[in-house]
């Protein structure tokens, strides 16, 4: 496909979403709640961090979070390439961030659209792919719970690390299922409540797990909203990240358009104590790589239960 034809195909899918201004976002989605506004501010403030953890070369990666993101990227791209099988797909990247995966989709010749709740992320994503000849914005400010795309318009939806920042998954899953074609694929990344790295960290037993019980055992929506609207959220924005167990994920997808096709465990470290790594990053990486190799052996798939996060590929029924 020539670049001109490629751009024409992309324009067909984006004619209804040309205004990327914050005012247009509020007009289209209504006034957003405190929770979403806090998430928007958080990602605008940390945009350069997300760019750095994905983009640093592998040999120069020294932090555990950079290694996690490198493995996430390689796993997601492998899943996408196997599904595409050299076809050109219509791809929607939800929560595209600074455009790292968006650029990879463009390089592969896919027809792309993208949204992010953060205005700064939208700007960075569009700047990243300008060099490929796009005259109109590919990425616009948007909300996963209110997607302004036609029914069954996408072959592939990327939703990488987005659901954990929501109060509830159901509306987002319904919207993703609506815009995805039958037989199309969605790739999710979800964080693990029971990850190995936290097993010996009292911080998570004292501070994290009571939040989980509060949210799931008590009034879940009211409890989470109170937490996210509190001063704690402003002081430690990582509180917004919901974590899952594999049992929760199995139950969650039973109620949706999707059938799970594959779950990949991603990373097993670093081991922490009061949120500080107590092993050198290189040693943590060796332990994690060893566990990843063991996970692939027959009878050891249960190790997925304690990985740091999962890459989950789902096909629309």
Wavefront OBJ file of the C-alpha trace (Angstrom):
o trace
v 0.000 0.000 0.000
v 1.441 3.410 -0.956
v 1.773 6.131 1.666
v -0.933 8.213 -0.042
v -3.385 5.315 -0.066
v -2.403 4.477 3.507
v -3.173 8.030 4.610
v -6.480 8.038 2.679
v -7.624 4.867 4.435
v -6.728 6.326 7.810
v -8.595 9.545 7.041
v -11.788 7.610 6.289
v -11.768 6.283 9.827
v -11.049 9.662 11.442
v -13.348 12.147 9.708
v -15.706 12.247 12.684
v -13.035 13.137 15.279
v -10.912 15.992 13.957
v -11.174 18.391 16.932
v -8.632 17.395 19.582
v -9.042 20.380 21.894
v -9.917 19.933 25.588
v -13.113 21.911 25.009
v -14.177 19.450 22.310
v -13.353 16.548 24.637
v -15.616 17.980 27.342
v -18.357 18.728 24.800
v -18.256 15.166 23.483
v -17.951 13.384 26.824
v -19.620 15.747 29.285
v -17.865 17.098 32.342
v -15.584 14.332 33.570
v -15.589 13.215 37.198
v -12.848 13.879 39.729
v -11.362 10.429 39.281
v -10.853 10.769 35.526
v -9.583 14.300 35.880
v -6.964 13.113 38.384
v -5.898 10.331 36.021
v -5.666 12.863 33.196
v -3.456 15.149 35.282
v -1.285 12.253 36.446
v -0.487 11.087 32.914
v 0.060 14.617 31.643
v 2.547 15.193 34.474
v 4.398 11.910 33.843
v 4.385 11.802 30.023
v 8.177 11.980 29.719
v 8.559 9.048 32.133
v 6.360 6.756 30.013
v 8.308 7.670 26.910
v 11.602 6.854 28.631
v 10.639 3.442 30.052
v 9.620 2.168 26.616
v 12.199 3.836 24.424
v 15.544 3.291 26.172
v 17.615 0.663 24.375
v 17.632 -2.779 25.984
v 21.356 -2.734 26.763
v 20.931 0.589 28.601
v 17.932 -0.482 30.654
v 18.905 -0.549 34.297
v 15.609 -0.125 36.167
v 13.143 -2.922 36.772
v 10.236 -0.895 35.374
v 12.111 -0.418 32.087
v 12.643 -4.167 31.787
v 8.951 -4.835 32.486
v 7.918 -2.396 29.764
v 10.410 -3.852 27.288
v 8.981 -7.330 27.852
v 5.427 -5.994 27.643
v 6.190 -4.345 24.319
v 7.832 -7.424 22.803
v 4.998 -9.723 23.954
v 2.240 -7.433 22.659
v 3.927 -6.982 19.272
v 4.428 -10.734 18.927
v 0.720 -11.329 19.643
v -0.326 -8.623 17.164
v 1.980 -9.884 14.403
v 0.729 -13.459 14.771
v -2.884 -12.275 14.570
v -2.274 -9.945 11.616
v -0.423 -12.606 9.596
v 0.799 -9.944 7.123
v -2.689 -8.399 6.732
v -3.304 -4.661 7.020
v -5.678 -4.149 9.961
v -7.768 -1.274 11.262
v -6.272 -0.690 14.714
v -7.544 1.410 17.613
v -4.995 2.140 20.348
v -6.849 3.089 23.556
v -4.696 4.911 26.084
v -1.946 5.245 23.492
v 0.298 7.340 25.749
v 3.252 8.903 23.910
v 2.554 6.770 20.833
v 5.059 3.941 21.239
v 2.703 1.165 20.105
v 0.918 3.503 17.706
v 4.168 4.039 15.809
v 4.789 0.275 15.701
v 1.347 -0.228 14.137
v 2.057 2.456 11.515
v 5.407 0.827 10.658
v 3.548 -2.432 10.022
v 1.182 -0.759 7.551
v -1.940 -0.912 9.710
v -4.678 1.732 9.502
v -4.551 3.459 12.860
v -6.666 5.547 15.205
v -5.913 6.323 18.832
v -7.264 8.013 21.932
v -5.830 9.053 25.271
v -7.418 10.867 28.193
v -4.343 13.091 28.606
v -4.023 16.121 26.337
v -0.227 16.039 26.603
v -0.098 12.351 25.639
v -2.284 13.109 22.604
v 0.125 15.851 21.531
v 3.197 13.620 21.956
v 1.611 10.694 20.108
v 0.684 12.858 17.124
v 4.163 14.403 17.044
v 5.755 10.942 17.097
v 4.003 9.815 13.905
v 4.020 13.107 11.960
v 7.061 11.866 10.044
v 4.903 9.173 8.408
v 2.970 11.787 6.437
v -0.232 12.187 8.445
v -1.784 15.574 7.783
v -4.587 15.223 10.348
v -4.325 14.060 13.977
v -4.412 10.295 14.368
v -4.772 10.516 18.142
v -7.513 12.513 19.872
v -8.468 13.050 23.472
v -11.061 10.448 24.401
v -12.632 8.171 26.985
v -12.597 4.359 26.796
v -16.077 4.325 28.362
v -17.481 6.453 25.525
v -15.750 5.597 22.243
v -16.724 7.791 19.295
v -16.189 5.077 16.685
v -18.757 3.164 14.600
v -19.942 -0.315 15.549
v -17.697 -3.154 14.355
v -15.194 -0.768 12.758
v -11.930 -2.181 14.181
v -9.997 -5.384 13.487
v -7.731 -4.901 16.493
v -8.033 -2.892 19.706
v -5.067 -2.300 22.010
v -6.039 -1.521 25.606
v -2.737 -1.768 27.438
v -2.827 -0.946 31.135
v -6.009 1.136 30.836
v -8.657 -0.880 32.715
v -6.824 -0.734 36.077
v -7.340 3.051 36.112
v -11.134 2.781 35.893
v -13.656 2.479 38.710
v -15.301 -0.431 36.915
v -14.532 -2.529 33.833
v -18.012 -3.176 32.437
v -18.666 -0.001 30.410
v -15.209 -0.038 28.862
v -15.501 -3.718 27.902
v -18.929 -3.081 26.364
v -17.573 -0.179 24.314
v -14.526 -2.119 23.133
v -16.756 -5.040 22.165
v -19.076 -2.690 20.281
v -16.377 -1.165 18.050
v -14.546 -4.467 17.441
v -15.479 -6.620 14.448
v -16.564 -10.208 15.002
v -13.437 -12.323 14.964
v -11.379 -9.241 15.805
v -8.883 -9.227 18.637
v -8.372 -7.052 21.699
v -5.112 -7.084 23.645
v -5.296 -6.092 27.308
v -2.568 -5.627 29.909
v -3.766 -6.135 33.497
v -1.778 -5.885 36.723
v -1.638 -8.754 39.232
v -2.760 -8.338 42.845
v -0.812 -11.440 43.920
v 2.457 -10.818 42.113
v 5.600 -12.479 43.431
v 7.418 -9.184 43.905
v 5.043 -8.205 46.729
v 4.962 -11.483 48.648
v 7.550 -10.384 51.231
v 6.674 -6.690 51.297
v 4.714 -5.637 54.425
v 3.696 -2.405 52.705
v 1.292 -4.319 50.502
v -0.204 -6.259 53.392
v -0.607 -3.120 55.494
v -1.672 -0.674 52.800
v -2.718 -2.416 49.597
v -4.725 -5.461 50.573
v -7.066 -3.609 52.893
v -7.879 -1.395 49.919
v -8.683 -4.521 47.899
v -10.978 -5.827 50.658
v -12.599 -2.426 51.069
v -13.307 -2.225 47.364
v -14.465 -5.807 46.751
v -16.092 -6.790 50.047
v -17.716 -3.506 50.998
v -19.512 -1.108 48.668
v -17.068 -1.305 45.753
v -18.003 1.786 43.747
v -18.508 4.038 46.765
v -15.330 2.787 48.432
v -13.150 3.315 45.371
v -14.645 6.718 44.641
v -13.951 7.870 48.215
v -10.375 6.642 47.921
v -9.743 8.309 44.576
v -11.335 11.600 45.630
v -9.337 11.709 48.860
v -6.065 13.513 49.504
v -4.327 10.118 49.428
v -4.796 9.986 45.695
v -3.074 13.313 45.203
v -0.220 12.278 47.487
v 0.260 8.827 45.957
v -1.395 8.543 42.587
v -0.454 4.900 42.212
v -3.432 4.185 44.509
v -5.641 4.482 41.450
v -4.275 1.278 39.933
v -6.653 -1.612 40.502
v -5.110 -5.065 40.523
v -6.660 -8.367 39.537
v -6.445 -12.072 40.191
v -6.736 -14.625 37.391
v -10.023 -15.833 38.901
v -11.436 -12.301 38.646
v -10.315 -12.083 35.040
v -11.983 -15.390 34.150
v -15.253 -14.177 35.706
v -14.953 -10.763 34.066
v -14.640 -12.117 30.529
v -17.501 -14.585 30.965
v -19.879 -11.602 30.936
v -18.515 -9.988 27.758
v -18.309 -10.313 23.987
v -14.883 -11.915 24.331
v -13.384 -15.329 24.640
v -9.833 -15.464 25.957
v -7.441 -16.883 23.422
v -4.157 -16.601 25.332
v -2.748 -15.270 28.612
v 0.952 -14.419 28.895
v 2.650 -13.802 32.243
v 4.995 -10.822 32.131
v 7.862 -10.367 34.628
v 8.285 -11.779 38.139
v 10.171 -9.011 39.862
v 11.546 -6.995 41.402
v 11.307 -8.290 44.968
v 10.617 -5.389 47.335
v 10.529 -4.592 51.049
v 8.648 -1.444 52.012
v 8.574 -0.651 48.287
v 12.375 -0.764 47.936
v 14.156 -3.360 45.838
v 16.252 -5.595 48.084
v 18.064 -7.386 45.254
v 20.172 -5.764 42.531
v 18.190 -5.230 39.333
v 20.449 -7.592 37.387
v 19.806 -10.386 39.876
v 16.055 -9.689 39.850
v 16.134 -9.887 36.065
v 17.916 -13.254 36.120
v 15.361 -14.655 38.582
v 12.490 -13.316 36.491
v 13.893 -14.717 33.243
v 14.363 -18.113 34.874
v 10.764 -18.179 36.099
v 9.520 -17.148 32.647
v 11.348 -20.114 31.128
v 9.909 -22.460 33.761
v 6.389 -21.110 33.166
v 6.481 -22.447 29.605
v 7.204 -26.007 30.753
v 4.406 -28.528 31.051
v 2.870 -28.544 34.508
v 4.307 -25.165 35.505
v 1.779 -22.835 33.857
v 0.477 -22.060 37.359
v 3.428 -19.679 37.702
v 1.294 -17.201 35.741
v -0.677 -16.678 38.947
v 2.269 -14.781 40.469
v 3.634 -12.824 37.481
v 3.657 -9.029 37.756
v 1.107 -8.511 34.986
v -0.636 -10.342 32.169
v -0.875 -9.695 28.455
v -4.289 -11.094 27.504
v -5.406 -11.618 23.902
v -9.178 -11.939 23.423
v -11.209 -12.713 20.309
v -14.709 -11.291 19.849
v -17.278 -14.074 19.672
l 1 2 3 4 5 6 7 8 9 10 11 12 13 14 15 16 17 18 19 20 21 22 23 24 25 26 27 28 29 30 31 32 33 34 35 36 37 38 39 40 41 42 43 44 45 46 47 48 49 50 51 52 53 54 55 56 57 58 59 60 61 62 63 64 65 66 67 68 69 70 71 72 73 74 75 76 77 78 79 80 81 82 83 84 85 86 87 88 89 90 91 92 93 94 95 96 97 98 99 100 101 102 103 104 105 106 107 108 109 110 111 112 113 114 115 116 117 118 119 120 121 122 123 124 125 126 127 128 129 130 131 132 133 134 135 136 137 138 139 140 141 142 143 144 145 146 147 148 149 150 151 152 153 154 155 156 157 158 159 160 161 162 163 164 165 166 167 168 169 170 171 172 173 174 175 176 177 178 179 180 181 182 183 184 185 186 187 188 189 190 191 192 193 194 195 196 197 198 199 200 201 202 203 204 205 206 207 208 209 210 211 212 213 214 215 216 217 218 219 220 221 222 223 224 225 226 227 228 229 230 231 232 233 234 235 236 237 238 239 240 241 242 243 244 245 246 247 248 249 250 251 252 253 254 255 256 257 258 259 260 261 262 263 264 265 266 267 268 269 270 271 272 273 274 275 276 277 278 279 280 281 282 283 284 285 286 287 288 289 290 291 292 293 294 295 296 297 298 299 300 301 302 303 304 305 306 307 308 309 310 311 312 313 314 315 316 317
